[in-house]
Amino acid sequence: MPLGLPTGSACFIDANIFVYHFTNTDALGLACTDLLRRGTIGEIQAATSIPVLADTLHKIMLAEVRAREGLNMTGLVAWIQKHRNRLAGLKETLAACSQIERLPLAILPLDIALLRQAMQISASHHLLTGDAIAIALMQRHGLTHLVTNDDDFDAIPGLTVWKPR
């Protein structure tokens, strides 16, 4: 579904939504920016987690290094590992972190019981760990709206998945 969440909705925001907001100026990025604007003005309530935000910043970091160094995605992480000094001065990544801090996001906490639940979700729905953690957090907090561009969530019962496409 396009990002037309009804006013008053509470949703969980996945990493790719933040990444598109910070790195894309096409229709995907604009739709994600509008969603975050709606959260800022209180039209919707947005939640996420530290693992999602860490994944977001990691992807923004990779995009910034790639653009700055003129590299392609193939072998990028290996290149960075050999040239760690190139991580100094990543202005876009730090700016994104600062902007995320100012967003009115509920940061849902993790604990070992939630991790165990996530592993059960991973096994039963064939999800990667990070995606299973998001579902476990959503279940714990009674959230049914997920904003993502990831098709892996489409078959999860009880979710309404909103995509910027």
N, C-alpha and C positions, 0 to 999 in steps of 0.2 A: 504494500500500500504506500502511496506517496506520503510525504511528511505532513499530513493534514490532521495531526492529533487533535481531538476535540479539546476546546478550552477547559481547563480544570483537570486534565488528565495528569496522572503521575506515570513516569516512564523511567526505564533504565537505558542509559546511553552507552553504546559500545564504542570501542577505540576508533574504528574507521570514521565515525561521525566527526569526532574531534580532529582527526587527521585531515579529512576533506575540508573542514572549516579553516584550518591553518595553512593548508598547502594548495588547495585547488580554487581557481576562480571561475570554473565552468559551472554548469547547472548543479552538479553534485555539491560543490563547495557552497554555492549560494543557498541551496536548500538547507544544508547543515548550519550555515550561519544564521539563517532565519529561525531555525529550531532553537538554537542557543539564545537568540534574541528574545524569543517567546518565553524562555525560561527566566531570562533576566528581568523581564517586565511582569513576571508572575502569571502569565497565561497558562503555563504548564509547570509542573514540579518535576525536576530532573534529579536522577540519582545515578551514581556510578561507583566504582571501586578503585582503590589504589592500584591493583594489578592492571586495570583498564587504562588508568592514567599513565602508568609506567610504560605500557605498550605504546600508548599514544606518543609519548615523548621519545621513545626509542625510534619509532617510525619517522618522526619529524627530524630527529638527529640524522638518520640515514639519508633522508631527502636533502637536508641542508648540506651534508658532506658531499653527497653525489653532485649536487648543483655547483657547489663551490669548487670542487676539484675536477669537474667535467668527466665524471666516471659513470659507468652504467651499473645496473643492479647486480649483474653477475660478478661474484667475487668481492662485492663491496665490503662485507663484514670482515673478510680475511684481509683486505687492503687496510681497513681501519686498524685492525689488530697489529699490523706491521708499522702503521704510521699514527700511533696514538696521539702524538703531539698535534695532529690536525684537528683534534677535538677541542683544542683551546679556541676560545673566541666564537663559539657557536651562538650567535646573537638571536637567530630565529627560534632556536630551541629554548633558550632562556626566556625569551619574550613570551613564548607559548606557555611555559610553566607559570610565569607571572600572571598571564591572562586567565589561565585555568584557576589559579588561586582566588581570583576575584569573581568567578562565576558562582551563582547561588546553587551549588550542587550539594546534594546530600551524599556524603561519602560513606557507603555502607561498609561496616567493619567485618573482618574475617576472623574466624577462630578455627580450632582444629576440628570441632564438630561439623562446621560448615564444609571444611575441606573433605571430610569423610563423606558427607552428603554429595558433594560435587563429584567425587570419584564414583559413587553409585550412579549418579546421573550420567557421567561419562560412559560408563559401561552399558547402561540401558538404552541410551540415545545415540551412542557412537559419536560423542563430542570430544574435542580436545579439551585439555584441562582448563584453560582460561575461559572457554565458552561454558563449560560445566559449572565453573565457579559463578559466572554471571547468572546462570539459571538458578543455582542454589540460593544466591543472594536475593534474586527476585522472589522466589518462593517464600523465603523467610520473611520478607518484608511486604508480601501481598501485592507485588507488582505484576501486572499482566501485559503491559505495553513495553515492547523492546524496540529501540531505535538502532538500526544496524544496516549495513549493506551486505551482510553475510548470509548466504542462503542456507547455511548449516542449521539455522534455527527454525526453518520453515515447518518442519514436521513435529515440533515440540507441542504437545497438547496444552491447551490453556493459555497460549501466548497469542497476542496480536503483534505481528512484526510489521514495523513501519520502515520503509526504505526510501532513500532519496533518488529514486529512479522512476 
